[in-house]
Amino acid sequence: TSGCSGRLSVAALDLYQALSQADATAASSYLTAGAASEEVREAHREALRDASVALTTAAGEVETPADVELVARLNAHLPGYTGLVESARTFNRLGEPVGATYQRQASTLMRSEMLPDADNLQHNAIDQLNEARDSAVSFPWATVALAAATLAALVWAQLWLSRKTNRVFNLGLLGATAAMIGVAGWLVLVALASASHTDRSHEEGADPLELLAEAQIAAQQARAEESLVLIARGEDGDAEGRYTDQMELLTGENGLLARLNESYGDDPALAGPLAAAEESAGTWSAGHDEVIKLAKDGAYGEAVEMAVGDSDQSLATSFDALDEQLAEATEISADRFVDATGDARRALSGAAAGLAALCLAALVSAAIGVQMRISEYHA
């Protein structure tokens, strides 16, 4: 169950990020032209491919009826979303303003249906993973208690035999006792080591990964809403409000970037990317105000160029830098997560076979010890 929930969690997170990236690049692509537009379109196609792969992976891992229904709905919506985006591009190339309507419909479908379903799938998978984690880090009290009871029985048997036979030691029972001490000790060490590595995988890997993923998604959604503001040419009054909400979530006083810097700003590996991400987000936010001012003043072409152009001062440059810095921090955290979970698996490797061998040795040794006393009695 832990393996399935872990794979589903990764697939759901990849799906959410890919869908959000597709929404952002589709909106930006609508505004761009020429070579830059082809680069953005390729990024959009890549995001859709990633979403399809993640959705296929998730479909093979879901176990609950609720998750099956979420995957089915996402599978049904994805072709419709793709069709709306392609219609928007076609009409845009023809110079027909109806293309903007199709693009807004595509973004609405993504924002109101697809992303909430992907978010629910991700949280369901995280809940299942946390349950599996709690089970993994829990101490095996029942097994240790059984081993302790077996040890107590062996000690009692030796004392009983000693009184009955006037022999102090029974080599067979001593060997069985030593084997059971080994079982109990191995159980305790394996349980503590596995729990320690599992906790580390969450503290250094899963926890920052979750915040980083939320930050990337918030940035992508803000970028999509920013593009919709320009696409709508003032007709979508809610887009600017949605952009503000996403940026507040990302850069607010208690926003995701602030929480990341507060929790991991002292981490030597993460401090640099996180500080740079906060700076890039600030530059982007300041530039957005200038873009909106240009658009309201009627300089629509200049506003679009500043929003999606490839100059160092464009918002696209700031957004790309933010995305790359968050991706760098994500890669570091992902590597730590993989290392810690690998250490946890290695701590458990061979434990089942080794403990079974020790238990068998204890059983055989005890049987030999009892047979020795029986033979002496008959002799």
N, C-alpha and C positions, 0 to 999 in steps of 0.2 A: 504493500500500500504506500509506503514511504517513497519508493522509487517512482510509482505511477503519479502520485501527487506532485513530486518534485519535477518530473518531466512535464506534467500538465501546467504547473506554475510557470515554468520557463516558456512554454509554448504560448500560454495566455499573455504573458508579459510581452513577448516578441510580437504577438498579434496586435495588441493594443498600440505598441509603439509604431508598428508598420502602418496600421490604419491611420493613426494620427499624422505620421509622416506623409502618407498619400494625400490626406486632406490639405496639408500645408503646401505641398509641392503642386497639387492641382490648381489651387487658387493662385499661387505665384506664377505658374506656367501660363495662366490665362492672361496675365498682365504683361508678360515678357514677349520679346520678338527676336528673331534671328538666332545666332549661335547660342546665345545665353538661354533662349527659350528651349532649344533642343537639349541642352544639358539638364534643365529643370524637368523636362518631359521624361528624360531617361531616368532621373531620380524618382519620378512618380511611378514609372513602370517597374523599377526595381522594388519600390515600396510595396506595390501590389503583388509582385512575385513573392516577396517575403511574407506578406499577409496570407497568401494562398498556401505557402509551405507551412506556416505556423498553424493555420486552420486545419490543414490535413493532419498535422501532428496531434493537435488537440483532439480531433475526432477519434483518433486511435487510443487516447488516454482517458477520455471521460468515462465515469462509472455511474454517476447519479442521473436520474431522469431529468432533473433541472438543468444539468450541464449539457446533456444531449440536446435538449430543446434550444438552449442558447447557441450551440454550434450549428444546429439546423437553421435557425433564423439568420445567423451570420452568413451561412452558405447561400441562403436565398437572397439576401440583400446585396452581396458583393457584386454579382453581375449587373444588377440594377444601378448601383452606384457607378460602376465603370461605364455603363451606357450613357448615363447623364453627363459624365465628364467628357466623353467623346463627342456627344451632341453639342456641348458647350464649345468645345474646340472647333468643331466644324462650322458652326454659325459665326464664331469669332473670326475665323479665317475669311469667311464671306462678308465680314463687316456688318453682320446682322446683330443688333443690340439684344435680341432674344437669347443670345448665347449667355449673357450675364444671368438671365433667369434660370437657365439650366444649371449653371455653376452654383448658384445659390441653393437650388433644389438638391444638388449633389451634396453640398456641405451640410444642409439641414438634415438629410438622410443620415449622413455620417455622424453628426453631432447628436441627433435625437434618438437614433435607433442603434446604429452599429457600435459606436464607442461605449454607450451604456451597457450593451450586452457583453462586449469584450471586457469591460471593467468588472461586471458581475462574475464572469467566468474566472477572471484573475483572482478576485477576492475569495471565491469558492475554493479555488485551488490552494490559495494561501492558508485558508482555514484548515483544509485537509492536511496540508504540509505541517502546520503547527501542531495538529493532533498527533501526527506521526512523530514529530520532534519530541513532544512531551513524553510519548511512549518510549522513545529511544533514550532519553536522558534519565528516565525514572530508574531508580536502583532496583535490581532484581531481588527484592526481599524474599519472595516465596522460594526462589531457587537457593539462595543462601541459607534460608531457614531449614530447607530440606537437607542441605549439605551438613549443617550444624547438627541436625537431629541424627543424621547417619553417623557423624563423629561421636556423638554422645552414646549411641547404641553400641558402637565399636568399643568405646572405653568401658561401658557397662559389661559387655561380653568378656573383655579381658579380666576385669575384676572378678566376675562370676567364675570364670574358668580358674583363675588363680586361687580362689577359695576352695573350689571343688577338687583341684588337682595338685595343690601345693606347688605349682610352678609359677614363677614370677613373670616370665616373658613367654609370649607366643609369637614367633617370628612372622607367621602368616597374618595374624591380626595386627601386628605392628606395621607390617607393610601396607595393609589395607588402610590403617589410620594415617600413615604418611601420605598415601595416595589421596585420601579425602581431604587432608590438610592442603595438599596441592590444588585440588579442585576448588576448595573454598577461597584460597588465596588468589588463584587465577581468575575466578569469577569477580572478586572484588576489584582487582587491578584492571581487568578488561572493562568492567562497568564504569569505573571512574575515568579511565582514559577516553572511552568512547563519549561519555557525557561531556568531558572537558573539550574535546575536539568539536563536538556538535554545537556546544555553546559558542565556541570561537567562530564556527562557520556562520552563525547568525550575527554575532556582534561585529565581526570584521567584514562579513560578506553580505548576507541577506538583508540586514537592517539598512546599511548605506545604499545597497542596490535598489531597495524599494523607494527610498527618498530620491535617488538619482533618476530612476525611471519616471517618477511623478514629475520631477523638474523638467526632464526632456519633453514629456508629453504636454505639460503646461506651456512650455516655450513653443512647441509646434502648433498647439491650438491658438496661442496668441498670434503667431505668424499667419495662420490661416485667416483669423478674424481681421487682422490688419489688411490683408489682401482683399478681403470681401468689402471692407470699407471703401477701398478705391474702386473695386469692380462695380459696386452699387451706385457710385457717384452721389452719395448722400441719400439714396432711397432706402437703405437698410439702416434705420436709426439704432437698431439693437446691436449691430456688429461692433460699434465702438465701445458700448457697454460691456460686451462679452470680452473684447480685447482687454479692457481695464480690469475685469475680474480675473482673467488668467495671469496678467502681469502682477496683480496684487498677490495672487497665490504664489507666484514665482519670486517676486522681489520685495514683497511687503515686509514690515517690521518682524513679523513672525512667519514669514514666507519660507518656502522650501530651501532657497539658497541660504537664508539666514540660519535655518535649523541645521543645514549641512555644515556650514562654517562653524557654528557653535559646537556641534558634536564632533567634527572631524578636522577642524582647523588646525589642531596641534599634531595631526598625523603627518609625518614627514613626506609621505608619498602623495597624500591627497590634498595637502594644504595649497600647493601651487595651482593645480587645476581648478580648485574650488574658488580661490581668490580671483583668478583670471576670469572665471565664469561670472562671478558677481560684477566684475568691472565691465565685461562685455554686455551683460544685461543692462547695466546702467547706461552705457553708450547707446544701445539700441532704444531704450525707453526715451532718452532725451531726443534722439533723432526722429522718433515717431511723432512727437509734437510738432516738429518742423514740417514733416510730410503732410500732416493734417492741415496745418496752416496754409501750405502751398495749395492744397486741393481746394480749400474753402475760398482762397483768393483767385481761383480760376486757372492757376498754373498746373493743370492736371498732368501734362507731359512731364514737367519737372518733378512733380510729386511721385509719379510712377518710376521715373529714373532713379530718384533718391531711394525709393523703396526696394526696387528689385535690380538695380544696376550693379555692375561689377567693380565700381570704384571703391577706394578704401573708405570713403565716407558714407557709402550706401548702407541701408539697414540690412540688406542681404549679407554684407560682409560681417557686420556685428553678430547677426543671427548665426551664420555659419561658424564663426569663432566660438560662440557660446555652445553650440551643438557639439563641436569638436572637443571642447574642454570638458563638457559633461560626459562625453563618450570616453575620454581618457580616464576620468575618475571611475567610470563604470567598469572599464576593462581591468583596472587595478583591483577593484572590489570583487569582480567576478573571479579573477585569478586566486584571490585569497579564499573565496568561498570554495572553489574547486580543491585547493590545497587542503583546507581544513576538513572537508568531507572525505577526501582521500585518506587523510590521516585517521579519521574515524573508522573508515572501512578497513584500513590496515590493522587497526587495533583489534578489530573483530575477526580478522582473517585467521583461519586455523583454529579458532577458539572452540568451535563445535566439535571438530574431530579430536582435538587435544583433550577436551574435557571428557568426551565419550571414552577415549582410550584410558584416561586415568580412572574413570568409574569402573570400566571393565577390569583394569588391573586390581582395583580395590576388591571387586567381587571375587575374582579368581584367587587373590591372596587370602581373603577371608575364608574362602572355601578350603583352601589348602591348610590353613591354620586349624580350622575345626576338624578336618580329616586327620591331622596329625594327633590331636588329642583323642579322637575316637579310636585311632589305631593303637595308641598307648593303653587305652582302657581295655580293649579286647586282648591285648598282649598280656 
